[in-house]
Amino acid sequence: MKTSFNEANVLTETTGLGRAGASPRPHLHKTIDRDQLLAQLHWRYATKQFDARRKISSKDWSTLEEALVLTPSSYGLQPWKFLVVNDPDVRQKLLAASWGQTQIIDASHLVVFTIKKNLSEKDVDAYLDRIAEVREVPRDSLHALRQTLIGSVIRGWDDARRREWSSRQAYIALGNFLTSAALLGIDACPMEGVDRLKYNELLGLDELGLQTVVVAAAGYRSNTDQYATAKKVRFARDEVIVSV
Ligand SMILES: Cc1cc2nc3c(=O)[nH]c(=O)nc-3n(C[C@H](O)[C@H](O)[C@H](O)COP(=O)(O)O)c2cc1C
C-alpha cells in the first residue's frame, strides 16, 4: 500500500509500465572505467579562455545536443529549451550582458539554458501526448498522471515556485552538459555571471515564453589559459560526504 508520495509509483502505475509487456532495458556493458571517469572530471575546469580558432566537430556537437535532450527531470516534464547561439553578432551583444567574459564570443558553441515562463496544462498535455506516442499506450491510460501533474505543478504552485522548480531542472541539464563535454574531451564553462534580463531581451525570449536561467560556453581551451593548470580546490571528501 502506498503511504506517501512516490513519483515512481505515479509514473509506472499510470503508464502501464508495471504490467506485463514492457521489456526491460538491456544491461549495458561498462563503457568507461573508474580511472577514466575521474581523470576526465579532474581534467575539466571552468575554462576562462577558449581558443577561438578551434570548433567542436558537428558530430561531437550533435552528441552534446543529444546529451541535453537526455537530461532527466522531475516527473520527466522537461520544462526547458536550450538555445544554441551561433550568430556572432548576437554573441557580441551578449558579451556586454556577461560582464565582458570573453568565453561568450571565443567559445566554439554557446548554450543558453532557458525555462518555460508559464508552464501550463498545455505543456503537461504535450508531455502526455509524447508518452503515448513513444510508449504506444492509449492517451486515456494517462489520465491519473495528468491529474497528478496538473494538481501539483500547475494548480498546486504559484508562478514563482514553478519557475524556481523549473530552474532547478535546468541546472540538472547544465551538470549533465558539463560532464558529457568532459567525457568527450571538450572544454566548457558554466556561467551565471550574466544579466538574465538582458539575455531575455537580446534573444527575444519573452515572445517565445522563455526565460534565461544559466549559460554554458563550450569549445577548446587556449594554451594561454592559466586556469587550466591551477589545482582544483575542493573540500576533503570526509567534509562533503556524510554517511549515516
Ligand atoms: C552555476 C555556475 C555558474 C558559474 N558562473 C561562472 C561565470 O559566470 N564565469 C566563470 O568564469 N566561471 C563561472 N563558474 C565556474 C566556477 O567558478 C567553477 O566551476 C568553480 O570555481 C570550480 O572550479 P572548476 O569548475 O574549474 O573545477 C560557474 C560555475 C557554476 C557551477
The ligand as an SDF file (V2000), in Angstrom:
LIG
                    3D

 31 33  0  0  0  0  0  0  0  0999 V2000
   26.3760   27.5090  -11.8990 C   0  0  0  0  0  0  0  0  0  0  0  0
   27.7740   28.0120  -12.1010 C   0  0  0  0  0  0  0  0  0  0  0  0
   27.9880   29.3010  -12.5350 C   0  0  0  0  0  0  0  0  0  0  0  0
   29.2760   29.7720  -12.8030 C   0  0  0  0  0  0  0  0  0  0  0  0
   29.4660   31.0180  -13.3440 N   0  0  0  0  0  0  0  0  0  0  0  0
   30.7010   31.3600  -13.7950 C   0  0  0  0  0  0  0  0  0  0  0  0
   30.9070   32.5430  -14.5610 C   0  0  0  0  0  0  0  0  0  0  0  0
   29.9880   33.3200  -14.8270 O   0  0  0  0  0  0  0  0  0  0  0  0
   32.1590   32.7970  -15.0210 N   0  0  0  0  0  0  0  0  0  0  0  0
   33.2080   31.9630  -14.7740 C   0  0  0  0  0  0  0  0  0  0  0  0
   34.3250   32.2340  -15.2430 O   0  0  0  0  0  0  0  0  0  0  0  0
   33.0480   30.8390  -14.0430 N   0  0  0  0  0  0  0  0  0  0  0  0
   31.8350   30.5100  -13.5700 C   0  0  0  0  0  0  0  0  0  0  0  0
   31.6520   29.3400  -12.8650 N   0  0  0  0  0  0  0  0  0  0  0  0
   32.8130   28.4790  -12.6300 C   0  0  0  0  0  0  0  0  0  0  0  0
   33.1380   28.2380  -11.1560 C   0  0  0  0  0  0  0  0  0  0  0  0
   33.7940   29.3200  -10.5960 O   0  0  0  0  0  0  0  0  0  0  0  0
   33.9740   26.9600  -11.0960 C   0  0  0  0  0  0  0  0  0  0  0  0
   33.2200   25.8920  -11.6170 O   0  0  0  0  0  0  0  0  0  0  0  0
   34.4080   26.6190   -9.6920 C   0  0  0  0  0  0  0  0  0  0  0  0
   35.2950   27.5990   -9.1860 O   0  0  0  0  0  0  0  0  0  0  0  0
   35.0810   25.2550   -9.6220 C   0  0  0  0  0  0  0  0  0  0  0  0
   36.1760   25.1890  -10.4870 O   0  0  0  0  0  0  0  0  0  0  0  0
   36.2950   24.1740  -11.7070 P   0  0  0  0  0  0  0  0  0  0  0  0
   34.9630   24.1420  -12.3960 O   0  0  0  0  0  0  0  0  0  0  0  0
   37.3400   24.8080  -12.5800 O   0  0  0  0  0  0  0  0  0  0  0  0
   36.6890   22.8520  -11.1770 O   0  0  0  0  0  0  0  0  0  0  0  0
   30.3730   28.9120  -12.5550 C   0  0  0  0  0  0  0  0  0  0  0  0
   30.1450   27.6100  -12.0830 C   0  0  0  0  0  0  0  0  0  0  0  0
   28.8740   27.1540  -11.8890 C   0  0  0  0  0  0  0  0  0  0  0  0
   28.6580   25.7240  -11.4580 C   0  0  0  0  0  0  0  0  0  0  0  0
  1  2  1  0
  2  3  1  0
  2 30  2  0
  3  4  2  0
  4  5  1  0
  4 28  1  0
  5  6  2  0
  6  7  1  0
  6 13  1  0
  7  8  2  0
  7  9  1  0
  9 10  1  0
 10 11  2  0
 10 12  1  0
 12 13  2  0
 13 14  1  0
 14 15  1  0
 14 28  1  0
 15 16  1  0
 16 17  1  0
 16 18  1  0
 18 19  1  0
 18 20  1  0
 20 21  1  0
 20 22  1  0
 22 23  1  0
 23 24  1  0
 24 25  2  0
 24 26  1  0
 24 27  1  0
 28 29  2  0
 29 30  1  0
 30 31  1  0
M  END
$$$$
